[in-house]
Amino acid sequence: MYPNTNHKHDQPILDVTHLTFRYNGRDALENITFHLHEGERVAIVGPNGAGKSTLIKVIAGVLQPTSGEVNIYGTRPNKHVCIGYIPQRNQVDWHFPVSVADVVMMGRSAKLGPFNFPHKRDWDIVNHALETVELVNLAGRQISQLSGGQQQRMFIARALAQEAELMLMDEPLTGLDAPSQEGILTLLDRLKSEKVTVMVATHDLDQAASHFDRIMLLNHQIIAFGSPDNVLHTDNLLRAYGGRLKPVDGHNILNIDDCCDGEHDHTH
């Protein structure tokens, strides 16, 4: 990776302190404090409208906090090119006339500068990213011609071409079939060897427990944050989901009677 002069490596890769985000006079996020370690896999779970998407956007620098701070290796997000933000698929214009390779090359834009054209090294990095996500044979395809799983792989490749060290993903598995979901989760597991830190907003508690190091249970405030065993127990889930929980015979984790079509934060 290119050296980043903004990085203070004695600081956490992500440090969020007393973060509040207010929208239309209401707190979408209230007094959020946590930090992440390099290479961690963290899932954000909680009911729809709990602030999962908002938190991802504030960390990415898309939204500015009302109060509190977000620091990446000790400095603010807008000073970094190492953050890869992957939005919900319904926020993307899939009919825009660009190819898969074009989108992945967009990850190189901050490295190239405003008036520079890609060099051989940039295309080598793009091709390596496409190989990593197994999309080389679809590099010339228009993005609307991809399946949902392939579209998510393309965005992961863009983040890899960007040389992202912190990857933020907003409901990346929503709407995908089971094999596509497993493929994305397996790919994220492989990125751990490259020390890429991943934070994913999801509604699937089983996947969060099976594939992530730590889980943040969020409902405008952090209800619990830690290992799956410490977070996903009934008292915490009742605090987060309330009446949307329903018991399932023979299971320790309760099912959630909730809409799972993606986050519906007020900031959308």
Kinemage of the C-alpha trace (Angstrom):
@kinemage 1
@onewidth
@group {chain A} dominant
@subgroup {mainchain}
@vectorlist {calphas} color= white
{ca met a 1} P 0.000 0.000 0.000
{ca tyr a 2} L 0.991 3.593 -0.469
{ca pro a 3} L 2.240 5.137 2.783
{ca asn a 4} L -0.332 7.445 4.378
{ca thr a 5} L 1.187 10.444 6.117
{ca asn a 6} L -2.077 11.015 8.002
{ca his a 7} L -1.767 7.703 9.808
{ca lys a 8} L -0.672 7.628 13.429
{ca his a 9} L -0.118 3.947 13.950
{ca asp a 10} L -0.123 4.237 17.721
{ca gln a 11} L -3.848 5.114 17.371
{ca pro a 12} L -6.775 2.728 16.627
{ca ile a 13} L -7.753 2.399 12.989
{ca leu a 14} L -11.180 3.742 14.036
{ca asp a 15} L -11.917 5.730 17.183
{ca val a 16} L -15.438 7.118 17.701
{ca thr a 17} L -15.940 9.367 20.747
{ca his a 18} L -19.258 10.709 22.111
{ca leu a 19} L -20.764 10.786 18.633
{ca thr a 20} L -24.247 12.286 18.274
{ca phe a 21} L -26.067 12.849 14.992
{ca arg a 22} L -29.303 14.843 15.101
{ca tyr a 23} L -31.817 14.969 12.254
{ca asn a 24} L -35.008 17.041 12.272
{ca gly a 25} L -34.595 17.711 15.979
{ca arg a 26} L -34.215 14.042 16.936
{ca asp a 27} L -31.117 12.038 17.806
{ca ala a 28} L -30.521 9.380 15.158
{ca leu a 29} L -27.327 8.507 17.073
{ca glu a 30} L -26.703 9.407 20.683
{ca asn a 31} L -23.369 9.418 22.524
{ca ile a 32} L -21.705 6.617 20.526
{ca thr a 33} L -18.212 5.685 21.737
{ca phe a 34} L -16.119 2.706 20.561
{ca his a 35} L -12.920 1.848 18.718
{ca leu a 36} L -11.821 -0.865 16.289
{ca his a 37} L -8.576 -2.757 15.945
{ca glu a 38} L -6.786 -3.369 12.662
{ca gly a 39} L -8.116 -6.417 10.813
{ca glu a 40} L -11.292 -6.814 12.883
{ca arg a 41} L -14.624 -7.991 11.494
{ca val a 42} L -17.470 -6.065 13.146
{ca ala a 43} L -21.209 -6.365 12.468
{ca ile a 44} L -23.695 -3.617 13.374
{ca val a 45} L -27.129 -5.069 14.136
{ca gly a 46} L -30.363 -3.538 15.378
{ca pro a 47} L -33.935 -2.805 14.309
{ca asn a 48} L -34.725 -0.817 11.185
{ca gly a 49} L -34.344 2.892 11.834
{ca ala a 50} L -31.879 2.253 14.670
{ca gly a 51} L -29.132 4.312 13.030
{ca lys a 52} L -27.017 1.583 11.402
{ca ser a 53} L -26.797 3.308 8.011
{ca thr a 54} L -26.344 6.702 9.630
{ca leu a 55} L -23.403 5.452 11.683
{ca ile a 56} L -21.754 3.972 8.582
{ca lys a 57} L -22.196 7.266 6.691
{ca val a 58} L -20.806 9.396 9.527
{ca ile a 59} L -17.728 7.167 9.824
{ca ala a 60} L -17.267 7.356 6.045
{ca gly a 61} L -17.451 11.161 6.165
{ca val a 62} L -20.630 11.302 4.047
{ca leu a 63} L -22.474 12.890 6.988
{ca gln a 64} L -21.001 15.242 9.567
{ca pro a 65} L -21.716 14.520 13.240
{ca thr a 66} L -23.717 16.994 15.293
{ca ser a 67} L -21.214 16.515 18.099
{ca gly a 68} L -18.416 14.150 19.008
{ca glu a 69} L -15.536 12.902 16.888
{ca val a 70} L -14.627 10.199 14.398
{ca asn a 71} L -10.904 9.591 13.896
{ca ile a 72} L -9.114 7.226 11.533
{ca tyr a 73} L -5.622 6.527 12.830
{ca gly a 74} L -5.872 9.748 14.830
{ca thr a 75} L -7.258 12.156 12.201
{ca arg a 76} L -10.661 12.994 10.706
{ca pro a 77} L -12.188 10.773 7.954
{ca asn a 78} L -12.130 13.442 5.217
{ca lys a 79} L -8.332 13.452 5.337
{ca his a 80} L -8.113 9.777 4.394
{ca val a 81} L -8.296 7.812 1.160
{ca cys a 82} L -8.071 4.515 3.035
{ca ile a 83} L -11.835 4.283 3.757
{ca gly a 84} L -13.836 2.150 1.341
{ca tyr a 85} L -17.581 2.907 1.614
{ca ile a 86} L -20.018 0.480 -0.029
{ca pro a 87} L -23.599 1.841 0.076
{ca gln a 88} L -26.839 -0.078 -0.156
{ca arg a 89} L -27.434 -1.308 -3.694
{ca asn a 90} L -30.725 0.609 -3.979
{ca gln a 91} L -28.756 3.866 -3.757
{ca val a 92} L -26.805 3.142 -6.950
{ca asp a 93} L -27.794 4.097 -10.516
{ca trp a 94} L -27.195 0.722 -12.128
{ca his a 95} L -27.985 2.029 -15.624
{ca phe a 96} L -25.104 4.511 -15.631
{ca pro a 97} L -23.018 3.642 -18.733
{ca val a 98} L -19.868 2.278 -17.098
{ca ser a 99} L -18.245 -1.140 -17.112
{ca val a 100} L -17.152 -3.228 -14.155
{ca ala a 101} L -13.507 -2.301 -14.817
{ca asp a 102} L -14.450 1.409 -14.951
{ca val a 103} L -16.066 1.227 -11.509
{ca val a 104} L -13.093 -0.608 -10.010
{ca met a 105} L -10.727 1.961 -11.532
{ca met a 106} L -12.722 4.670 -9.723
{ca gly a 107} L -11.054 3.329 -6.606
{ca arg a 108} L -7.748 4.639 -7.964
{ca ser a 109} L -9.000 8.222 -8.461
{ca ala a 110} L -7.639 9.600 -5.181
{ca lys a 111} L -4.223 8.082 -5.950
{ca leu a 112} L -4.183 9.493 -9.486
{ca gly a 113} L -5.097 13.102 -8.785
{ca pro a 114} L -7.567 15.222 -10.808
{ca phe a 115} L -5.839 15.334 -14.220
{ca asn a 116} L -3.766 12.163 -14.345
{ca phe a 117} L -4.620 9.098 -16.400
{ca pro a 118} L -4.200 5.530 -15.114
{ca his a 119} L -0.773 3.989 -15.597
{ca lys a 120} L 0.138 0.337 -16.002
{ca arg a 121} L 0.537 -0.020 -12.227
{ca asp a 122} L -3.016 1.244 -11.709
{ca trp a 123} L -4.436 -1.253 -14.201
{ca asp a 124} L -2.376 -4.019 -12.578
{ca ile a 125} L -3.942 -3.146 -9.226
{ca val a 126} L -7.427 -3.099 -10.779
{ca asn a 127} L -6.873 -6.463 -12.450
{ca his a 128} L -5.573 -7.960 -9.205
{ca ala a 129} L -8.676 -6.675 -7.380
{ca leu a 130} L -10.915 -8.217 -10.047
{ca glu a 131} L -9.047 -11.509 -9.709
{ca thr a 132} L -9.485 -11.415 -5.929
{ca val a 133} L -13.275 -11.116 -6.239
{ca glu a 134} L -13.415 -13.498 -9.258
{ca leu a 135} L -14.805 -10.974 -11.754
{ca val a 136} L -12.003 -10.810 -14.339
{ca asn a 137} L -14.176 -12.415 -17.009
{ca leu a 138} L -16.854 -9.744 -16.446
{ca ala a 139} L -14.540 -6.712 -16.497
{ca gly a 140} L -16.079 -5.273 -19.696
{ca arg a 141} L -19.698 -5.855 -18.738
{ca gln a 142} L -22.080 -2.957 -18.040
{ca ile a 143} L -22.870 -2.892 -14.330
{ca ser a 144} L -26.646 -3.434 -14.686
{ca gln a 145} L -25.915 -6.824 -16.287
{ca leu a 146} L -24.424 -8.183 -13.072
{ca ser a 147} L -26.280 -10.233 -10.490
{ca gly a 148} L -26.690 -8.772 -7.007
{ca gly a 149} L -23.799 -10.812 -5.665
{ca gln a 150} L -21.557 -9.775 -8.552
{ca gln a 151} L -22.446 -6.125 -7.957
{ca gln a 152} L -21.291 -6.397 -4.352
{ca arg a 153} L -18.090 -8.140 -5.452
{ca met a 154} L -17.454 -5.265 -7.865
{ca phe a 155} L -17.687 -2.723 -5.031
{ca ile a 156} L -15.366 -4.796 -2.871
{ca ala a 157} L -12.927 -4.811 -5.804
{ca arg a 158} L -13.220 -1.015 -6.026
{ca ala a 159} L -12.313 -0.749 -2.338
{ca leu a 160} L -9.362 -3.090 -2.869
{ca ala a 161} L -8.162 -1.018 -5.840
{ca gln a 162} L -8.444 2.020 -3.578
{ca glu a 163} L -6.170 0.135 -1.151
{ca ala a 164} L -8.780 0.647 1.552
{ca glu a 165} L -7.766 -0.313 5.060
{ca leu a 166} L -11.233 0.257 6.533
{ca met a 167} L -14.169 -1.143 4.538
{ca leu a 168} L -17.655 0.074 5.503
{ca met a 169} L -20.549 -1.921 4.044
{ca asp a 170} L -24.216 -0.975 4.406
{ca glu a 171} L -26.521 -4.033 4.232
{ca pro a 172} L -24.361 -5.759 1.582
{ca leu a 173} L -26.244 -9.074 1.759
{ca thr a 174} L -29.821 -7.767 1.533
{ca gly a 175} L -31.667 -9.214 -1.444
{ca leu a 176} L -28.995 -11.794 -2.288
{ca asp a 177} L -29.669 -15.523 -2.463
{ca ala a 178} L -27.990 -17.820 0.076
{ca pro a 179} L -25.029 -18.890 -2.152
{ca ser a 180} L -24.268 -15.240 -3.023
{ca gln a 181} L -24.381 -14.272 0.638
{ca glu a 182} L -22.000 -17.067 1.594
{ca gly a 183} L -19.687 -16.073 -1.250
{ca ile a 184} L -19.485 -12.474 -0.014
{ca leu a 185} L -18.896 -13.587 3.590
{ca thr a 186} L -16.147 -15.980 2.491
{ca leu a 187} L -14.523 -13.180 0.492
{ca leu a 188} L -14.589 -10.870 3.523
{ca asp a 189} L -12.974 -13.622 5.609
{ca arg a 190} L -10.148 -13.869 3.057
{ca leu a 191} L -9.478 -10.124 3.303
{ca lys a 192} L -8.484 -10.549 6.941
{ca ser a 193} L -5.076 -11.814 5.798
{ca glu a 194} L -4.571 -8.419 4.110
{ca lys a 195} L -5.352 -6.612 7.413
{ca val a 196} L -8.439 -4.937 5.993
{ca thr a 197} L -10.796 -3.914 8.806
{ca val a 198} L -14.441 -4.520 7.911
{ca met a 199} L -17.560 -3.001 9.472
{ca val a 200} L -20.884 -4.269 8.111
{ca ala a 201} L -24.440 -3.162 8.866
{ca thr a 202} L -26.724 -6.198 8.739
{ca his a 203} L -30.070 -7.441 10.022
{ca asp a 204} L -29.062 -11.135 10.131
{ca leu a 205} L -28.112 -12.109 13.692
{ca asp a 206} L -27.078 -15.651 12.754
{ca gln a 207} L -24.618 -14.385 10.134
{ca ala a 208} L -23.332 -11.737 12.517
{ca ala a 209} L -22.662 -14.397 15.169
{ca ser a 210} L -21.034 -16.831 12.727
{ca his a 211} L -18.800 -14.561 10.659
{ca phe a 212} L -17.786 -11.542 12.765
{ca asp a 213} L -15.334 -11.036 15.630
{ca arg a 214} L -17.494 -8.517 17.458
{ca ile a 215} L -21.093 -7.327 17.240
{ca met a 216} L -22.473 -3.860 17.941
{ca leu a 217} L -26.132 -3.970 18.994
{ca leu a 218} L -27.489 -0.531 18.176
{ca asn a 219} L -30.743 1.306 18.724
{ca his a 220} L -29.730 4.984 18.477
{ca gln a 221} L -27.388 4.174 21.369
{ca ile a 222} L -25.013 1.249 21.748
{ca ile a 223} L -26.958 -1.410 23.652
{ca ala a 224} L -24.007 -3.819 23.735
{ca phe a 225} L -20.687 -4.229 21.927
{ca gly a 226} L -18.472 -7.282 22.201
{ca ser a 227} L -18.185 -10.939 21.236
{ca pro a 228} L -21.326 -12.596 19.824
{ca asp a 229} L -21.758 -14.693 22.974
{ca asn a 230} L -21.704 -11.593 25.170
{ca val a 231} L -23.991 -9.479 22.982
{ca leu a 232} L -26.669 -11.795 21.602
{ca his a 233} L -28.546 -12.780 24.706
{ca thr a 234} L -32.187 -12.165 25.523
{ca asp a 235} L -31.855 -9.151 27.828
{ca asn a 236} L -29.838 -7.169 25.268
{ca leu a 237} L -32.083 -8.185 22.379
{ca leu a 238} L -35.199 -7.165 24.285
{ca arg a 239} L -33.659 -3.760 24.982
{ca ala a 240} L -32.870 -3.290 21.280
{ca tyr a 241} L -35.893 -4.865 19.582
{ca gly a 242} L -38.601 -4.837 22.246
{ca gly a 243} L -41.906 -6.232 20.974
{ca arg a 244} L -40.403 -7.209 17.632
{ca leu a 245} L -38.894 -10.335 19.213
{ca lys a 246} L -40.701 -13.649 19.071
{ca pro a 247} L -39.432 -16.916 20.631
{ca val a 248} L -38.425 -19.896 18.500
{ca asp a 249} L -38.566 -23.345 20.078
{ca gly a 250} L -35.177 -24.928 20.573
{ca his a 251} L -33.151 -21.788 19.835
{ca asn a 252} L -31.235 -19.532 22.203
{ca ile a 253} L -31.533 -16.501 19.921
{ca leu a 254} L -35.025 -15.148 19.338
{ca asn a 255} L -36.298 -14.413 15.859
{ca ile a 256} L -37.028 -10.811 14.960
{ca asp a 257} L -40.414 -9.894 13.571
{ca asp a 258} L -38.997 -6.971 11.606
{ca cys a 259} L -38.800 -5.717 8.040
{ca cys a 260} L -35.510 -6.826 6.518
{ca asp a 261} L -35.495 -4.840 3.287
{ca gly a 262} L -32.605 -2.693 4.370
{ca glu a 263} L -32.159 0.211 6.739
{ca his a 264} L -34.655 3.034 6.678
{ca asp a 265} L -32.862 5.748 8.586
{ca his a 266} L -34.367 9.222 8.442
{ca thr a 267} L -31.203 10.520 6.769
{ca his a 268} L -31.895 8.667 3.499
